[in-house]
Amino acid sequence: MPIATVNPANGETLRTYEAMDAEEIERRLQLAEATFRTYRTSSFADRARLLNRAAELLDDAQQDIAKVMTTEMGKPVKQARAEAAKCAKAMRWYAEHAESLLADEEPAAYDVKDSGASRALVRYRPLGPVLAVMPWNFPLWQVVRFAAPALMAGNVGLLKHASNVPQTALFLEDLFHQAGFTQGCFQTLLVGSGAVDEILRDDRVKAATLTGSEPAGRAVAATAGDMVKKTVLELGGSDPYIVMPSADVDRAAEIAVTARVQNNGQSCIAAKRFIVHTDVYDRFAERFVAGMKALKVGDPLEEDTEVGPLASEQGRTDLEELVDDARRSGASVLCGGQRPEGPGWYYPPTVVADVNREMRIHREETFGPVATLYRAADLDEAVLIANDSAFGLSSNVWTRDEAEVDRFVRDLEAGGVYVNGMTASHPAFPFGGVKRSGYGRELSGHGIREFCNITTVWHGA
């Protein structure tokens, strides 16, 4: 895949970039290692000052970078601005909380005495240069939710961004430099995916984080395992959205539309499988389909556009194949399901019902504005359908019955359970999944500690 900005609204190639050669990669690895030696000793106050400055600069650049993101990967520009604002918020959150999240921990006095120590503590120390392999769908947010905690912990970052968002990748490098971070604290590596293995095998790179596809995650995990390096993986998702009879069905249907088509449906945590109790199925389906039909699809740079194009032509083809396979296998397409005429990689909001477990659309992630609709006889069947997936990123449940909430929290195989609302990431809450959705956590205190050397300090009596 070339390193290039290709506008998905019309297929026009706007800018292309040459991949960095081996000499430039080596120079940047040397710089990262040298910078870490001094940056690791900086104070939390100094790091926070720089990160707060980066947030200010991002706020100032919000309009411009939003247009760049929209042009590179097609998200509606209003959502792009919201993404930039969210990134600035996360920077400020980590600037404020990192020191307390990484404060020394003192074991209980009894345990210290029992160990034969006069005193003991647990200290969090940075690891070193961390390689981040990031995707295009949230080209700012995916990076910042790694970079903000990593920099506050005293690590330095090496970004290998998706090849179709090079301008956003370079903006991020410049943003941190302009904020006052020394050059080696955060560097963008303009390289293809084929260069990742060798970079990760370099002894100067101490760990890696990846958000992306399952095959990409397997490749990074295999290399990291061979080199005995820590990794955090956030891979695909096929999140269930369960609606029970006690729920506010109209509200659930309204939020379901946003939950499915956010970011043009290209979100790992977007609700994708809508599992509705039979007693309220018809009512929910009617309102949900009407909401999907009413969405405005169009130029993502227009303020009132709600769904823009998919980020790539291949992405649209993959989505079409899943819908066509389901249709041939007996599924009902309640709306959408046909590629529109004209330029750009558009696909309409689509609802597919009468899905069975043999269909590809049931087993694979639909990365676009396509929802699958299931009827469940009771709570037990809803849980069975929800867990009948290789993925386990997040989940959504709509019910006013606290006993049902307890069952869902206990039994759903997912890294999150969102009750009477849609899944959303926030810097204060851990984010990640189970099964083939990956391992490890981003955000919160859990995320900032993922790339720390958790050190026991013991003093003899």
C-alpha positions as a printed Julia matrix, in Angstrom:
461×3 Matrix{Float64}:
   0.0     0.0    0.0
   1.54    3.35  -0.99
   2.03    6.03   1.63
  -0.44    8.55   0.27
  -3.45   10.74   0.93
  -6.28    9.49  -1.28
  -9.58   11.31  -0.84
 -12.22    8.58  -0.33
 -15.0    10.94  -1.36
 -13.75   10.92  -4.96
 -10.75    8.56  -5.18
  -8.33   11.39  -6.0
  -4.7    10.99  -4.89
  -3.71   14.28  -3.28
  -0.22   13.63  -1.9
   2.28   10.79  -1.93
   5.33   10.2    0.26
   8.48    8.17  -0.08
   9.0     5.59   2.62
  11.94    6.25   4.94
  15.03    4.25   4.04
  17.09    2.11   6.4
  19.5     4.95   7.13
  16.74    7.3    8.24
  15.09    4.63  10.37
  18.43    3.96  12.07
  18.9     7.66  12.73
  15.52    7.87  14.38
  16.08    4.77  16.49
  19.37    6.22  17.71
  17.63    9.48  18.53
  14.85    7.71  20.44
  17.33    5.75  22.54
  19.47    8.8   23.3
  16.46   10.95  24.16
  15.06    8.35  26.54
  18.22    8.36  28.65
  17.53   11.95  29.7
  13.76   12.23  29.28
  13.17    9.35  31.71
  14.6    11.53  34.52
  12.36   14.51  33.82
   9.75   15.46  36.41
   6.03   14.86  36.15
   5.56   18.61  36.36
   7.76   19.21  33.32
   6.04   16.46  31.32
   2.61   17.8   32.28
   3.56   21.31  31.22
   4.57   20.05  27.77
   1.51   17.86  27.37
  -0.83   20.68  28.38
   0.88   22.86  25.79
   0.29   20.16  23.16
  -3.4    20.2   24.11
  -3.53   23.97  23.64
  -1.9    23.71  20.22
  -4.3    20.96  19.22
  -7.27   23.1   20.21
  -5.87   25.93  18.07
  -5.4    23.57  15.1
  -8.73   21.79  15.49
 -10.38   23.13  12.33
  -7.38   22.47  10.11
  -6.55   18.97  11.34
 -10.22   18.0   11.2
 -10.28   18.83   7.5
  -7.07   16.82   6.98
  -8.55   13.76   8.7
 -11.76   14.02   6.72
  -9.84   14.33   3.46
  -7.6    11.38   4.31
 -10.14    8.85   5.61
 -13.62   10.26   5.04
 -15.11   10.81   8.5
 -17.72   13.61   8.69
 -15.88   16.81   9.52
 -18.05   17.49  12.57
 -16.93   14.13  13.99
 -13.33   14.95  13.09
 -13.47   18.13  15.15
 -14.94   16.17  18.05
 -12.08   13.68  17.78
  -9.5    16.46  18.01
 -11.27   17.92  21.06
 -11.35   14.49  22.69
  -7.6    14.12  22.18
  -6.91   17.46  23.87
  -9.12   16.4   26.77
  -7.17   13.14  27.18
  -3.87   14.99  27.14
  -5.05   17.25  29.93
  -6.41   14.3   31.89
  -3.08   12.47  31.86
  -1.17   15.68  32.55
  -3.27   16.08  35.69
  -3.43   12.48  36.89
  -0.25   10.69  35.76
   1.79   11.49  38.86
  -0.81   10.07  41.22
  -1.45    7.05  38.97
   2.27    6.22  39.05
   2.95    7.16  42.65
   5.02    4.75  44.75
   2.89    2.1   46.43
   3.61    0.95  49.96
   2.63   -2.6   50.91
   0.78   -3.18  54.17
   3.02   -2.77  57.23
   2.34   -6.37  58.25
   3.57   -7.69  54.9
   6.68   -5.5   55.01
   7.56   -6.84  58.45
   6.73  -10.41  57.43
   9.15  -10.14  54.48
  12.01   -9.2   56.8
  12.25   -5.67  55.42
  12.59   -2.41  57.27
  10.63   -0.8   54.46
   9.46   -1.67  50.94
   7.67   -0.07  48.04
   6.56   -0.62  44.45
   7.77    1.93  41.91
   6.69    2.42  38.29
   9.6     3.13  35.97
   9.48    3.74  32.2
  10.58    1.02  29.78
  12.06    3.02  26.89
  11.11    3.54  23.24
   7.68    2.07  22.5
   6.57    1.3   18.94
   2.93    2.19  18.19
   1.35    0.61  15.1
  -1.85    2.56  14.61
  -4.89    2.43  12.27
  -6.58    5.02  10.1
 -10.12    5.01  11.5
  -9.45    7.41  14.4
  -6.15    8.79  13.16
  -5.65   11.24  16.04
  -7.39    9.49  18.93
  -5.79    6.08  18.5
  -2.35    7.67  18.68
  -3.02   10.13  21.5
  -4.5     7.49  23.79
  -1.11    5.76  23.53
   1.14    8.81  23.37
  -0.3    10.82  26.29
   0.17    8.12  28.95
   3.44    6.88  27.43
   5.03   10.33  27.48
   3.75   11.08  30.97
   5.25    7.77  32.18
   8.66    8.82  30.84
   8.71    6.63  27.74
   9.35    7.87  24.2
   7.2     6.99  21.19
   7.8     5.73  17.67
   4.68    5.92  15.5
   4.09    3.7   12.5
   0.75    5.04  11.34
  -1.53    3.64   8.64
  -0.22    4.41   5.17
  -3.38    6.26   4.1
  -3.13    8.96   6.81
   0.42   10.29   6.39
  -0.5    13.96   6.84
  -2.15   13.24  10.17
   0.88   11.19  11.22
   3.26   14.04  10.42
   0.97   16.54  12.14
   1.22   14.53  15.36
   5.02   14.52  15.28
   5.06   18.26  14.67
   2.46   18.88  17.39
   4.6    17.32  20.12
   7.73   19.07  18.87
   5.96   22.44  18.77
   4.76   21.85  22.32
   8.37   21.64  23.48
   9.03   17.92  23.69
  12.56   17.21  22.48
  12.71   15.76  18.99
  13.3    12.18  20.03
  10.33   12.0   22.42
   7.83   11.33  19.65
   8.73   10.45  16.08
   6.66    9.41  13.09
   8.15    6.66  10.96
   6.84    6.91   7.4
   7.26    3.23   6.55
   5.13    0.45   5.16
   3.89   -2.49   7.18
   6.77   -4.6    5.89
   9.22   -2.57   7.98
   7.5    -3.23  11.31
   9.07   -6.63  11.96
  12.65   -5.39  11.73
  11.94   -2.28  13.8
  10.29   -4.34  16.53
  13.23   -6.76  16.58
  15.64   -3.9   17.27
  16.89   -4.1   20.86
  16.37   -0.36  21.33
  12.6    -0.81  20.96
  11.35   -2.12  24.29
   7.64   -2.74  23.67
   4.85   -2.3   21.16
   1.18   -1.41  21.04
  -1.06   -2.11  18.07
  -4.61   -1.19  17.2
  -5.78   -2.79  14.0
  -6.77   -6.0   12.3
  -6.43   -9.47  13.74
  -3.79  -10.54  11.16
  -1.7    -7.45  11.96
  -2.02   -8.18  15.66
  -0.94  -11.78  15.2
   2.14  -10.67  13.27
   3.23   -8.11  15.86
   2.5   -10.48  18.74
   4.54  -13.25  17.09
   7.56  -11.01  16.61
   7.27   -9.53  20.09
   6.95  -13.01  21.55
  10.07  -14.14  19.71
  11.92  -11.12  21.12
  10.26  -11.38  24.57
   8.8    -7.87  24.45
   5.64   -6.54  26.03
   2.68   -5.81  23.74
  -0.81   -4.42  24.03
  -3.23   -5.36  21.25
  -6.62   -3.84  20.47
  -7.99   -5.71  17.49
 -11.41   -6.13  15.91
 -14.82   -6.07  17.49
 -18.31   -7.27  16.69
 -20.06   -5.74  19.64
 -23.55   -6.91  20.65
 -26.33   -4.43  21.4
 -29.01   -6.18  23.44
 -32.51   -4.78  24.0
 -34.8    -6.33  26.62
 -38.56   -5.72  27.15
 -38.08   -3.44  30.18
 -35.91   -1.03  28.18
 -36.91    2.33  26.77
 -37.22    0.8   23.31
 -37.63    4.06  21.42
 -34.52    5.51  23.04
 -32.62    2.27  22.45
 -33.51    2.38  18.75
 -32.48    6.03  18.47
 -29.09    5.48  20.1
 -28.62    2.26  18.1
 -28.39    4.28  14.88
 -25.54    6.42  16.23
 -23.89    3.38  17.81
 -23.78    1.64  14.44
 -22.8     4.44  12.06
 -20.36    6.48  14.16
 -17.25    7.13  12.09
 -19.11    5.82   9.01
 -19.47    2.51  10.85
 -15.69    2.03  10.86
 -15.14    1.64  14.58
 -14.04   -1.42  16.51
 -16.42   -0.48  19.35
 -19.37    0.38  17.14
 -22.39   -1.79  17.92
 -22.71   -4.27  15.08
 -24.99   -7.12  16.17
 -28.41   -5.98  17.44
 -30.0    -8.69  19.58
 -33.59   -7.86  20.51
 -36.03   -9.73  22.73
 -38.92  -11.09  20.69
 -41.49   -9.12  22.7
 -40.07   -5.78  21.47
 -38.34   -6.93  18.28
 -40.87   -5.56  15.78
 -41.11   -2.18  17.48
 -37.35   -1.81  17.72
 -36.76   -2.98  14.14
 -39.29   -0.52  12.72
 -37.73    2.45  14.5
 -34.16    1.34  13.91
 -34.63    0.84  10.18
 -36.42    4.17   9.88
 -33.52    5.87  11.66
 -30.95    4.25   9.4
 -32.91    5.27   6.29
 -33.14    8.88   7.48
 -29.37    9.41   7.75
 -27.82   11.87   5.34
 -25.04   10.27   3.3
 -22.81   12.67   1.4
 -19.73   14.83   1.2
 -17.98   14.45   4.58
 -16.8    18.07   4.46
 -20.42   19.29   4.61
 -21.57   20.12   8.13
 -24.86   18.23   7.95
 -23.44   14.98   6.56
 -23.94   12.08   8.95
 -22.33    9.25   6.96
 -19.43    9.73   4.59
 -17.53    7.3    2.36
 -15.62    4.28   3.54
 -11.9     4.92   3.86
 -10.86    2.65   0.99
 -12.23    0.97  -2.09
 -11.19   -2.42  -0.72
 -13.08   -1.72   2.5
 -16.27   -1.14   0.55
 -15.73   -4.29  -1.5
 -15.23   -6.34   1.66
 -18.45   -4.97   3.14
 -20.42   -5.61  -0.05
 -19.26   -9.21  -0.11
 -20.52   -9.82   3.43
 -23.97   -8.37   2.62
 -24.23  -10.21  -0.7
 -23.24  -13.51   0.92
 -25.91  -13.05   3.59
 -28.55  -12.2    0.99
 -27.71  -15.31  -1.05
 -27.88  -17.41   2.12
 -31.41  -16.28   2.98
 -30.99  -13.1    5.01
 -33.41  -10.19   4.58
 -32.02   -6.75   3.74
 -34.39   -4.29   5.4
 -32.7    -1.17   4.03
 -29.62   -0.28   2.0
 -27.52   -3.1    0.66
 -26.74   -1.62  -2.76
 -23.69    0.36  -3.86
 -24.73    3.86  -4.99
 -23.79    5.3   -8.36
 -21.15    7.99  -8.63
 -17.62    8.68  -7.41
 -16.26    7.86  -3.99
 -16.37    4.76  -1.81
 -19.84    5.19  -0.38
 -22.07    2.46   1.02
 -25.55    3.14   2.39
 -26.66    2.47   5.98
 -27.87   -1.12   5.84
 -29.82   -3.45   8.14
 -29.66   -7.21   7.59
 -32.13   -9.49   9.4
 -32.75  -13.25   9.55
 -29.05  -13.9   10.05
 -27.83  -17.35  11.01
 -24.5   -18.49  12.41
 -23.37  -20.05   9.13
 -23.29  -16.71   7.32
 -20.01  -14.83   7.0
 -21.7   -11.66   8.22
 -22.35  -13.41  11.55
 -18.76  -14.55  12.01
 -16.82  -11.59  10.56
 -16.59   -7.94  11.55
 -18.66   -5.55   9.42
 -16.44   -2.48   9.18
 -18.91   -0.02   7.75
 -22.53    1.13   8.22
 -24.08   -2.37   8.17
 -26.08   -3.75  11.11
 -27.22   -7.31  11.7
 -30.51   -7.86  13.53
 -31.3   -10.92  15.69
 -34.42  -12.04  17.56
 -33.89  -13.57  21.04
 -36.54  -15.53  22.94
 -35.15  -14.65  26.38
 -32.09  -13.41  28.25
 -30.31  -16.75  27.99
 -30.6   -16.79  24.21
 -29.49  -13.16  24.02
 -26.31  -14.03  25.93
 -25.7   -17.08  23.74
 -25.99  -15.02  20.54
 -23.84  -12.23  21.97
 -21.06  -14.6   22.99
 -21.2   -16.54  19.69
 -18.36  -14.46  18.29
 -14.59  -14.69  18.06
 -14.45  -11.1   19.33
 -14.99   -9.66  22.78
 -14.28   -5.95  22.76
 -17.33   -4.26  24.3
 -21.08   -4.7   24.63
 -24.26   -2.69  25.11
 -27.35   -3.77  27.07
 -30.66   -2.0   27.42
 -32.79   -3.01  30.41
 -34.3    -1.48  33.56
 -34.11   -4.81  35.4
 -31.13   -4.84  37.79
 -31.13   -8.63  37.96
 -30.72   -8.71  34.17
 -27.9    -6.17  34.4
 -26.1    -8.42  36.89
 -26.49  -11.41  34.56
 -25.15   -9.52  31.57
 -22.17   -8.16  33.49
 -21.43  -11.65  34.78
 -21.9   -13.57  31.53
 -21.04  -11.38  28.54
 -17.57  -12.11  27.17
 -16.36   -8.56  26.59
 -13.97   -5.96  27.95
 -16.84   -3.58  28.69
 -20.58   -3.65  29.42
 -22.41   -0.37  28.76
 -25.89   -0.28  30.27
 -28.6     1.89  28.65
 -26.09    3.7   26.48
 -23.54    3.15  23.71
 -19.91    2.2   24.13
 -17.52    5.14  24.21
 -13.91    5.47  25.34
 -12.9     7.9   28.08
  -9.43    8.5   29.53
 -10.59    7.55  33.05
 -11.82    4.06  32.12
  -9.76    1.06  30.96
 -10.28    0.11  27.33
  -9.6    -3.25  25.68
 -11.03   -6.67  25.03
 -10.81  -10.42  25.33
 -10.75  -13.35  22.9
  -9.62  -12.25  19.44
 -10.19   -8.6   20.27
  -6.75   -8.6   21.88
  -5.24   -8.21  25.32
  -3.96   -5.55  27.65
  -5.65   -2.25  28.36
  -5.35    1.32  27.2
  -6.43    4.45  29.08
  -6.93    4.95  32.84
  -4.32    3.89  35.36
  -4.29    0.42  33.84
  -3.21    1.85  30.48
  -0.39    4.06  31.76
   1.08    1.15  33.73
   1.14   -1.24  30.75
   4.5     0.14  29.6
   6.14    0.53  32.96
   8.72   -1.57  34.75
   6.81   -2.43  37.93
   9.71   -2.49  40.35
   9.83   -3.93  43.86
  12.15   -1.96  46.14
  13.05   -3.83  49.36
  15.23   -2.61  52.23
  16.71   -4.99  54.77
  16.15   -4.47  58.47
